[in-house]
Amino acid sequence: MIFGPSDWSLKGPVVCNLLIYKFNLWLAAEANRKFFEFREFVYDNWGSDASTELVDRRSVLFLNELVTTDCGLKGSGFFTISYSFLGNSKHRLVAYSLIFVGFSIVAIYVVTLKIVKLDFRSLQQFVDSGIQDVARHFQLNTNQSNILEFMSNNNMTQISTQLDIEIVGKLVFIALHLLFATFNYILAVMLEVLVFLTCFAVCQLGYDFWDAVKSGSWSLQELMQCYEEMQSVMDELNATLGVQILSFLVAGIPYYGVNIVKMFDENWFQKLETIYFLLLYSSALLLAAEGHRKFQQFPEFIFHARKQFGANHEELSIFLTQMTTSQIGYKGFGFFTVRYGFLGNVLGLVLTHVIIMLQFKTTGKC
């Protein structure tokens, strides 16, 4: 289907998904390599400090489990995605270069050509117009050759060389335009999928944490330690991926406010594309908000069961105040926490933008 005569609106998403699939495999292999480095570190430092009681039965079992277990993304237990499995280079530069080169290319492309959305149909029209320009150059070259057949050979060679340079420049510009637009589309999809997976992980952490709190008989000290560990995990996640959800929201509010209105005038592929990204966008935010809701049930549980713990009233008050002021959730680089109340404000902004765009459209100004 890719190499056949089908429309570019069908070929483009297939090629993009293939590239994203390969990129995800490389990232999984890089994670496996990091786990393998930890195993080598433990093995190299095994028994280096004779004063510690490392060599006991539990530590030997731990080392045996560490050697026999291959950590990483597994395919239902049949294989583990690693560099040897993919048959690629063992250097981690493969994954890193894809990330930084891709984002730098998209940054240059967005700044120079001001493209915010990949439209394969308009790109096809752009390529067709470029091919027509090249054909006109050839026709002009032929006409000038007929007109200037009595002129000197040096002048004709100079004109032909100039036309060839213009043709090559036009072809290079078309190729770069297609390359940058494709990278822009790929990284847009990658950002959506990355944010969705992160929001899903936040929701799953919230549910697992709440189920563990309800199912076990914990002391207050154990609950406090568990809560602090969960908070440290979420802090690491927000420090690593908080900028993604920030850019996700900052770019998404005006993007969907405009494209929801324009969707009714587009072709079927563009409508499906807008609906797909809108569903992925909204479901990701709802998952993160649900995870925050589950984390917020923990302070209520502690407050209602305060008599059961029999702890110091002052210590319990400090712990409840700490949980109330520092809420656990997916945070946008410290500016906001994704929760249901915040999503209501985001929805209001998007709907306001849509109403304004509809008013401009009905008055003929948009």
N, C-alpha and C positions, 0 to 999 in steps of 0.2 A: 504494500500500500504506500510505503514511503517513496519508492522509486517509480511508482506508476504515474499515470496522468491525472491523479486526483487533485482536488483543489488544495491550495496551500493552507487553507483554514483547517484542513484535516491533517496535513503533514506536519505543520508547525507544532501543535501540542504533543504529537507522538515523539518528535525529536527532542523537545524540551523534557518530556517525562523520562526518556532514555538517559539523558544527561544527568538529570536529578537522581535517578536510580543509581547510576554509577558513582556519583558524588557521595551519596549516603553510604554506599558500600565502602568507599575509602575512609569515611569518618569512623565507621564501625571497626575497620581494620586498625585504625590509629588508636582507638580505645583498647583493643586487644593488645597492642604493642606496649601500651602503658602498664597494663596489668602484668605483662610478662616481665617488664623492667622491675616491678615490685618483687616478683618471685625471685629474680636474680639477685636483688639486693638482700633479701632475707637469707638466701642460700649462701651468698658470699660472706655475710656477717654471722653466720651460724657458728656458735661456740667461740667467738672472738673475745668475749669477756668471760674469763673463767670464774670470776667472783659471783656471777649471777647464776641462778638455778634455772638455766634454760633447758638443759638436757634432762628432761623428765618425760614421763609417758605422754602427757598431754601435748608437750611441745613437739615430740616426735610424730605424733598423730597429725598435728597441725602442719608440719613440714610435708608429710606424706600426702595430705589432702591438697596442700598448695601445689605440689608437683603434679599430681594426677588430675587436678581440676583445671580446665582451661577456661579462664574468665573471658567473657565477651558476649556479643550478640549471637545467639544460637538459633539455628533453624529447626525448631521442634526436637532438639537433641541429636539431629543427624550430622550437623557440622557447625563449626564456629567460624565466623567471618574474620579472617586474618589476612595479612599481606601474602602469606604463602598460599592461602586458599584462593585469593584473587589473582595470583600470579604476577603481581606488580613489584615495583621496587620496594625495598624494606625501609627506605628513608621516609621520614615523616614530612619532608618538604612537599611531597605529592599532595597531601591534603591541605597543608597550609597555603601552598601556592594557588590552589583553586579558590580558596577563600579570599585572599588579599588581591589577587589579580582580577578576580571577578568583580569585587566591589569597587576597585579602582577604575576598571573599564566602565562600569555603570555610572560612577560618579562623573567621569569625563563626558560620557555620552549625554547624561541628563543636563549637565551644565551647558554643553555646546548646542545640542539639537532640541532641547526642551521637550523631550518625548516622555509622557507619563503612562502611556498604555500601548501595548503592542496590538496592532490591528493587522492581521495577516492580509486582509483584503486590500487595505491601503498600501501596505508594503508591496503587494503584487502590482498595484497600479504604479507605485513609485519605480519599481524595476522595469515595468513596461515602458514608462516614459523615458527611463534612462536608455533602454535599448533603442527606442525610437530616435533619441538624440544621437546615439552612436551611428544608427543607420543614416541619419541626415548628414553626419560628418562624412561618412563614406560617399554619399551621393554628392556632397559638396566637393569632396576630393576628386571625384570622377568628372564633375562638370568643370572644375577648374583645370583639370588635366586636359580636357577637350579645348577649353578656351585658350589655355596658355601653351598649346602644343608648339607654337612658333617661338616661344620664349626660350631663354637659355636653360640648359640643364641644371645649373646651379640654383637658379631661382625656383624651379619646380621641386628640386630636392629639399630646399628650405621650407617651402609651403607644405610639402608632404610630411616632413618631420614634425612641423608644428601641429598639424592635424593629428598625427599619431600620438603625440604627447597629450593632446586634449582628450582623445579617445581613451587612452590608458588611465588618465586621471579620472574620467567619468566612471570607468569600470571599477577602479579602486574605491571611489566614493560610494558606489552602490554596494560593494562587498562589505566595506566597513559599516555602512548603515545597517545592513542586515545582521552583521555580527553583533553590533552594539545593542540593537533592538532585541535580538534573541537572548543575549546575556541579561538585559533588563527584565525580560519576561521570566527567565529562569530564576533569578534572584528574588523576584517578587513572589513567585510560587514558593520558593524555599523559605522566605520569611514567614509567609502565611502558615506553612506546614510546621516550621520550627516553633512558632508561637502556639499553635494548636497543641502540639505534643507537650510543650512546657505547661500549658494550662491543664491538660489532661493529667500530667504528673502531679500538679498542685492539688487537683481534685482527688486523685487517688491517695495522696499523702494525708489529706484531711480525713477521708473516710477510714483509712487504716488506723490513723491515730485515734479517732473517736471510737472505733470498734475495740481497740486495745484497752482504752480507758474504761469502757463499759464492761468488758468481759472479765477483766482481772480485778483482784483485790489488792489495791495499791495503798501504801502509806502516803502521807502528804509529801514526805521527802522524796519518795520515788516518783510521784507525779510531778513535782517541781523539777527534778532532774530530767525526766522524760520531756517535759515541756521546753526546758532550756535547750536540750539537744535538738528537738524539732525546730525550735526557733533559729538555732545556728545553721541547720540545714537550709532553711528558707532564706536566711541571710546570704549564704553562699550562692544560692540559686538566683536571688535578686541581684547580687553583685555581678554575676556572670551574664544573666539574660534580662536584666531590668531595662537596659537600653532598647532591647527589641520590642518590648510591649509599649514603651514610650513612643518610639517611631511608628509602631503599628497603629496606635490611636491617633497620633498627630497627623499622620498621612491618611488614615482611613476615614476620619470624619468628613473632610472636604471631598475626598475621592468618591465616597458613596453618596454624599449629598448631591453631587453633580451627575454621577453615572446612573443613579436610579431614575432620574428624569430623562436622561438621554437614552436609556435602555429601550424605551418604546419606539424610538426611531431607528434602531439598529437592526442588523440582520440576526438570524437565529443563533449563529455561533457567538456573537457578542452578547446576546441576551443570556445564553447559557453560561458564558464566562462570568458575567456580572452576578448572576444568581448563585453560581458555585462559590465565588469568593465571598459573597455576602453571607451565605450560610456558614462557611468555614469561619469567617470573621466573628459572627454572632455566637456560634456554638463554642468557640474557643473562650470568649469572654464569659459566657455563662458557666463553663466548667471552672474557670478560675474563681468566679464569684461563689460557686457552690463549695469549692474547697475552703474559701474564707469563712463561709457560714458554718462549716463543720468545725473549724478551729475555734470559732467564737462560741460554740456550744460548751467548750471546756470550762471557761470561767463561770458560766451559769451552773455547770455541774458541781464545781468546787464550792460555789456559794450555797447551793441547796444542800450539799452534803457536809457542810462545815462542822456540824455537831458530831458527825460520824468519825472525823479524823481526831478530834480532841486535841488539836494543836493550839499553840499560843495564839491568842486573838490578834495581837500586834503583828506577829509573823504572817498570819493568814491575810490580814488587811494589806500588808505590803505586797504580798504575792498577787492578790487580786488587783491591786492598783497597777502593778507592773504589767499584768496581762491585759488590762483595759487600755492602758496608754500605748503599749507597743503591740499592736495587733499583727498576727501572723497572716500573711497572704502574699499574693503576687503583686509586687510594687513596681511602678514605672519610674525607676531611677530616683526614688525618694519623693517624687511629686504627688503620687496618688497610690491608693491600694484598690485593686480590682475587687469590688463588692457590688451587691445588688443595687444599693442606693446610688453608687457612682455610675452604674450602667444606665440607671434611669435618667441621669443628667446627660449622658452621652447620647441616648436615644432622643432626648429632647433637642439636643443640638443638631442631630442629623435631620430630624423632622422639620425643624425650623429652616435649615438649609434647603431642604426639598421644597417646602412651601414657597420660599423666596424665589427659587429657580422656576417653579411653576408659574408664579406671578409674572416673572420676566418673560417667560415663554408665551403666556397668553396675551401679553401686551405687545408682543413682537419685538422685544428688545434682546432676546436670547436666541 
